[in-house]
């Protein structure tokens, strides 16, 4: 896992996850495996790059916007969301997963979407 405030993950969210997996698999040679620990329709993405970042493919079920975003590991999602809003950003979604990961989708002042997250407490 990368250091706090470093890019540690990427995520693709799609309301058509099978189509997205087929696209990225055929274009880039990425592979996809079900994430049993996620407790939801989520697949781990592995890229062929040696020591490359892994990512995830989320089925949005139309509950959040489709997206392809980078994810920054932060020490405190709530504090990061507050700081982002204070500096002109916007919080789109903030939630916890069944495994204890806390995630927020944010917009920067230019409208670019990204994620911040903290892993489950050890």
VEXKETOR-861432 format. One record per residue (C-alpha): residue in three letters; chain; x negated, z negated, y negated. Coordinates in Angstrom, 3 decimals. Layout:
<node><residuo>ALA</residuo><cadena>A</cadena><east>X</east><up>Z</up><north>Y</north></node>
...
***
This chain:
<node><residuo>UNK</residuo><cadena>A</cadena><east>0.000</east><up>0.000</up><north>0.000</north></node>
<node><residuo>UNK</residuo><cadena>A</cadena><east>-1.287</east><up>0.761</up><north>-3.473</north></node>
<node><residuo>UNK</residuo><cadena>A</cadena><east>-1.996</east><up>-1.786</up><north>-6.171</north></node>
<node><residuo>UNK</residuo><cadena>A</cadena><east>0.681</east><up>-3.164</up><north>-8.471</north></node>
<node><residuo>UNK</residuo><cadena>A</cadena><east>1.626</east><up>-0.587</up><north>-11.130</north></node>
<node><residuo>UNK</residuo><cadena>A</cadena><east>0.237</east><up>2.258</up><north>-9.007</north></node>
<node><residuo>UNK</residuo><cadena>A</cadena><east>2.185</east><up>5.125</up><north>-7.473</north></node>
<node><residuo>UNK</residuo><cadena>A</cadena><east>2.825</east><up>3.958</up><north>-3.921</north></node>
<node><residuo>UNK</residuo><cadena>A</cadena><east>5.622</east><up>6.145</up><north>-2.576</north></node>
<node><residuo>UNK</residuo><cadena>A</cadena><east>7.771</east><up>9.150</up><north>-3.305</north></node>
<node><residuo>UNK</residuo><cadena>A</cadena><east>11.408</east><up>9.692</up><north>-2.500</north></node>
<node><residuo>UNK</residuo><cadena>A</cadena><east>13.696</east><up>12.643</up><north>-2.186</north></node>
<node><residuo>UNK</residuo><cadena>A</cadena><east>17.387</east><up>11.817</up><north>-2.411</north></node>
<node><residuo>UNK</residuo><cadena>A</cadena><east>19.884</east><up>14.417</up><north>-1.308</north></node>
<node><residuo>UNK</residuo><cadena>A</cadena><east>23.556</east><up>14.639</up><north>-0.510</north></node>
<node><residuo>UNK</residuo><cadena>A</cadena><east>22.436</east><up>17.270</up><north>2.053</north></node>
<node><residuo>UNK</residuo><cadena>A</cadena><east>19.457</east><up>15.544</up><north>3.712</north></node>
<node><residuo>UNK</residuo><cadena>A</cadena><east>19.197</east><up>17.901</up><north>6.705</north></node>
<node><residuo>UNK</residuo><cadena>A</cadena><east>18.943</east><up>20.880</up><north>4.364</north></node>
<node><residuo>UNK</residuo><cadena>A</cadena><east>16.303</east><up>19.059</up><north>2.275</north></node>
<node><residuo>UNK</residuo><cadena>A</cadena><east>14.270</east><up>18.159</up><north>5.393</north></node>
<node><residuo>UNK</residuo><cadena>A</cadena><east>14.366</east><up>21.739</up><north>6.592</north></node>
<node><residuo>UNK</residuo><cadena>A</cadena><east>13.286</east><up>23.033</up><north>3.146</north></node>
<node><residuo>UNK</residuo><cadena>A</cadena><east>10.329</east><up>20.655</up><north>2.659</north></node>
<node><residuo>UNK</residuo><cadena>A</cadena><east>9.323</east><up>20.953</up><north>6.310</north></node>
<node><residuo>UNK</residuo><cadena>A</cadena><east>9.222</east><up>24.739</up><north>6.211</north></node>
<node><residuo>UNK</residuo><cadena>A</cadena><east>7.619</east><up>25.035</up><north>2.760</north></node>
<node><residuo>UNK</residuo><cadena>A</cadena><east>5.000</east><up>22.246</up><north>3.024</north></node>
<node><residuo>UNK</residuo><cadena>A</cadena><east>4.778</east><up>21.344</up><north>6.717</north></node>
<node><residuo>UNK</residuo><cadena>A</cadena><east>6.124</east><up>17.842</up><north>6.112</north></node>
<node><residuo>UNK</residuo><cadena>A</cadena><east>7.537</east><up>15.944</up><north>9.086</north></node>
<node><residuo>UNK</residuo><cadena>A</cadena><east>10.449</east><up>13.512</up><north>9.116</north></node>
<node><residuo>UNK</residuo><cadena>A</cadena><east>11.189</east><up>10.485</up><north>11.313</north></node>
<node><residuo>UNK</residuo><cadena>A</cadena><east>14.141</east><up>8.100</up><north>11.239</north></node>
<node><residuo>UNK</residuo><cadena>A</cadena><east>13.354</east><up>4.731</up><north>9.655</north></node>
<node><residuo>UNK</residuo><cadena>A</cadena><east>15.052</east><up>2.247</up><north>11.964</north></node>
<node><residuo>UNK</residuo><cadena>A</cadena><east>14.227</east><up>-0.690</up><north>9.645</north></node>
<node><residuo>UNK</residuo><cadena>A</cadena><east>16.002</east><up>0.818</up><north>6.643</north></node>
<node><residuo>UNK</residuo><cadena>A</cadena><east>19.487</east><up>-0.068</up><north>7.824</north></node>
<node><residuo>UNK</residuo><cadena>A</cadena><east>20.812</east><up>3.201</up><north>6.384</north></node>
<node><residuo>UNK</residuo><cadena>A</cadena><east>20.357</east><up>6.939</up><north>6.705</north></node>
<node><residuo>UNK</residuo><cadena>A</cadena><east>16.686</east><up>7.082</up><north>5.649</north></node>
<node><residuo>UNK</residuo><cadena>A</cadena><east>13.805</east><up>9.119</up><north>7.023</north></node>
<node><residuo>UNK</residuo><cadena>A</cadena><east>10.067</east><up>8.625</up><north>6.566</north></node>
<node><residuo>UNK</residuo><cadena>A</cadena><east>8.223</east><up>11.700</up><north>5.282</north></node>
<node><residuo>UNK</residuo><cadena>A</cadena><east>4.667</east><up>12.334</up><north>6.433</north></node>
<node><residuo>UNK</residuo><cadena>A</cadena><east>2.616</east><up>15.007</up><north>4.688</north></node>
<node><residuo>UNK</residuo><cadena>A</cadena><east>-0.246</east><up>16.829</up><north>6.404</north></node>
<node><residuo>UNK</residuo><cadena>A</cadena><east>-2.726</east><up>15.723</up><north>3.703</north></node>
<node><residuo>UNK</residuo><cadena>A</cadena><east>-5.319</east><up>13.305</up><north>5.058</north></node>
<node><residuo>UNK</residuo><cadena>A</cadena><east>-4.662</east><up>9.897</up><north>3.470</north></node>
<node><residuo>UNK</residuo><cadena>A</cadena><east>-1.741</east><up>11.413</up><north>1.531</north></node>
<node><residuo>UNK</residuo><cadena>A</cadena><east>1.162</east><up>9.361</up><north>0.238</north></node>
<node><residuo>UNK</residuo><cadena>A</cadena><east>4.091</east><up>8.895</up><north>2.538</north></node>
<node><residuo>UNK</residuo><cadena>A</cadena><east>7.587</east><up>9.086</up><north>1.233</north></node>
<node><residuo>UNK</residuo><cadena>A</cadena><east>11.207</east><up>8.864</up><north>2.182</north></node>
<node><residuo>UNK</residuo><cadena>A</cadena><east>14.266</east><up>11.075</up><north>2.387</north></node>
<node><residuo>UNK</residuo><cadena>A</cadena><east>17.452</east><up>9.236</up><north>1.441</north></node>
<node><residuo>UNK</residuo><cadena>A</cadena><east>20.986</east><up>10.408</up><north>2.117</north></node>
<node><residuo>UNK</residuo><cadena>A</cadena><east>22.650</east><up>9.770</up><north>-1.241</north></node>
<node><residuo>UNK</residuo><cadena>A</cadena><east>26.147</east><up>10.369</up><north>0.178</north></node>
<node><residuo>UNK</residuo><cadena>A</cadena><east>26.983</east><up>11.462</up><north>-3.365</north></node>
<node><residuo>UNK</residuo><cadena>A</cadena><east>26.641</east><up>7.845</up><north>-4.576</north></node>
<node><residuo>UNK</residuo><cadena>A</cadena><east>23.565</east><up>8.544</up><north>-6.713</north></node>
<node><residuo>UNK</residuo><cadena>A</cadena><east>22.077</east><up>11.682</up><north>-8.234</north></node>
<node><residuo>UNK</residuo><cadena>A</cadena><east>19.989</east><up>14.007</up><north>-6.082</north></node>
<node><residuo>UNK</residuo><cadena>A</cadena><east>16.356</east><up>13.448</up><north>-6.988</north></node>
<node><residuo>UNK</residuo><cadena>A</cadena><east>12.682</east><up>13.903</up><north>-6.166</north></node>
<node><residuo>UNK</residuo><cadena>A</cadena><east>10.801</east><up>11.036</up><north>-7.772</north></node>
<node><residuo>UNK</residuo><cadena>A</cadena><east>7.616</east><up>9.044</up><north>-7.612</north></node>
<node><residuo>UNK</residuo><cadena>A</cadena><east>7.803</east><up>5.303</up><north>-7.020</north></node>
<node><residuo>UNK</residuo><cadena>A</cadena><east>5.682</east><up>2.667</up><north>-8.736</north></node>
<node><residuo>UNK</residuo><cadena>A</cadena><east>4.972</east><up>-0.643</up><north>-7.008</north></node>
<node><residuo>UNK</residuo><cadena>A</cadena><east>5.675</east><up>-3.455</up><north>-9.501</north></node>
<node><residuo>UNK</residuo><cadena>A</cadena><east>5.418</east><up>-7.238</up><north>-9.365</north></node>
<node><residuo>UNK</residuo><cadena>A</cadena><east>8.971</east><up>-7.815</up><north>-10.656</north></node>
<node><residuo>UNK</residuo><cadena>A</cadena><east>11.695</east><up>-5.152</up><north>-10.752</north></node>
<node><residuo>UNK</residuo><cadena>A</cadena><east>13.936</east><up>-7.120</up><north>-13.137</north></node>
<node><residuo>UNK</residuo><cadena>A</cadena><east>11.112</east><up>-7.673</up><north>-15.651</north></node>
<node><residuo>UNK</residuo><cadena>A</cadena><east>10.065</east><up>-4.021</up><north>-15.398</north></node>
<node><residuo>UNK</residuo><cadena>A</cadena><east>13.657</east><up>-2.885</up><north>-16.030</north></node>
<node><residuo>UNK</residuo><cadena>A</cadena><east>13.876</east><up>-5.129</up><north>-19.086</north></node>
<node><residuo>UNK</residuo><cadena>A</cadena><east>10.577</east><up>-3.759</up><north>-20.430</north></node>
<node><residuo>UNK</residuo><cadena>A</cadena><east>11.672</east><up>-0.171</up><north>-19.767</north></node>
<node><residuo>UNK</residuo><cadena>A</cadena><east>14.937</east><up>-0.699</up><north>-21.665</north></node>
<node><residuo>UNK</residuo><cadena>A</cadena><east>13.109</east><up>-2.413</up><north>-24.543</north></node>
<node><residuo>UNK</residuo><cadena>A</cadena><east>10.865</east><up>0.632</up><north>-24.912</north></node>
<node><residuo>UNK</residuo><cadena>A</cadena><east>13.607</east><up>3.280</up><north>-24.839</north></node>
<node><residuo>UNK</residuo><cadena>A</cadena><east>14.161</east><up>3.769</up><north>-21.109</north></node>
<node><residuo>UNK</residuo><cadena>A</cadena><east>17.365</east><up>3.411</up><north>-19.140</north></node>
<node><residuo>UNK</residuo><cadena>A</cadena><east>18.182</east><up>1.745</up><north>-15.815</north></node>
<node><residuo>UNK</residuo><cadena>A</cadena><east>20.358</east><up>4.010</up><north>-13.661</north></node>
<node><residuo>UNK</residuo><cadena>A</cadena><east>20.622</east><up>1.974</up><north>-10.461</north></node>
<node><residuo>UNK</residuo><cadena>A</cadena><east>19.184</east><up>-1.333</up><north>-9.287</north></node>
<node><residuo>UNK</residuo><cadena>A</cadena><east>19.698</east><up>-2.614</up><north>-5.752</north></node>
<node><residuo>UNK</residuo><cadena>A</cadena><east>18.199</east><up>-4.400</up><north>-2.768</north></node>
<node><residuo>UNK</residuo><cadena>A</cadena><east>17.925</east><up>-2.898</up><north>0.693</north></node>
<node><residuo>UNK</residuo><cadena>A</cadena><east>18.840</east><up>-4.759</up><north>3.888</north></node>
<node><residuo>UNK</residuo><cadena>A</cadena><east>15.104</east><up>-5.122</up><north>4.596</north></node>
<node><residuo>UNK</residuo><cadena>A</cadena><east>14.547</east><up>-6.904</up><north>1.249</north></node>
<node><residuo>UNK</residuo><cadena>A</cadena><east>13.026</east><up>-4.117</up><north>-0.846</north></node>
<node><residuo>UNK</residuo><cadena>A</cadena><east>14.220</east><up>-4.247</up><north>-4.476</north></node>
<node><residuo>UNK</residuo><cadena>A</cadena><east>14.502</east><up>-0.777</up><north>-6.070</north></node>
<node><residuo>UNK</residuo><cadena>A</cadena><east>15.506</east><up>0.543</up><north>-9.476</north></node>
<node><residuo>UNK</residuo><cadena>A</cadena><east>15.918</east><up>4.144</up><north>-10.600</north></node>
<node><residuo>UNK</residuo><cadena>A</cadena><east>14.908</east><up>4.496</up><north>-14.242</north></node>
<node><residuo>UNK</residuo><cadena>A</cadena><east>14.819</east><up>7.177</up><north>-16.921</north></node>
<node><residuo>UNK</residuo><cadena>A</cadena><east>11.949</east><up>7.360</up><north>-19.366</north></node>
<node><residuo>UNK</residuo><cadena>A</cadena><east>12.798</east><up>8.147</up><north>-23.023</north></node>
<node><residuo>UNK</residuo><cadena>A</cadena><east>12.422</east><up>11.895</up><north>-22.280</north></node>
<node><residuo>UNK</residuo><cadena>A</cadena><east>14.986</east><up>11.739</up><north>-19.466</north></node>
<node><residuo>UNK</residuo><cadena>A</cadena><east>12.545</east><up>11.893</up><north>-16.531</north></node>
<node><residuo>UNK</residuo><cadena>A</cadena><east>13.708</east><up>9.889</up><north>-13.528</north></node>
<node><residuo>UNK</residuo><cadena>A</cadena><east>11.372</east><up>7.650</up><north>-11.503</north></node>
<node><residuo>UNK</residuo><cadena>A</cadena><east>11.619</east><up>4.543</up><north>-9.326</north></node>
<node><residuo>UNK</residuo><cadena>A</cadena><east>10.087</east><up>1.082</up><north>-9.349</north></node>
<node><residuo>UNK</residuo><cadena>A</cadena><east>10.134</east><up>-1.239</up><north>-6.359</north></node>
<node><residuo>UNK</residuo><cadena>A</cadena><east>8.903</east><up>-4.489</up><north>-4.884</north></node>
<node><residuo>UNK</residuo><cadena>A</cadena><east>8.425</east><up>-4.945</up><north>-1.149</north></node>
<node><residuo>UNK</residuo><cadena>A</cadena><east>10.240</east><up>-7.672</up><north>0.763</north></node>
<node><residuo>UNK</residuo><cadena>A</cadena><east>8.936</east><up>-11.200</up><north>0.247</north></node>
<node><residuo>UNK</residuo><cadena>A</cadena><east>6.386</east><up>-12.048</up><north>2.912</north></node>
***
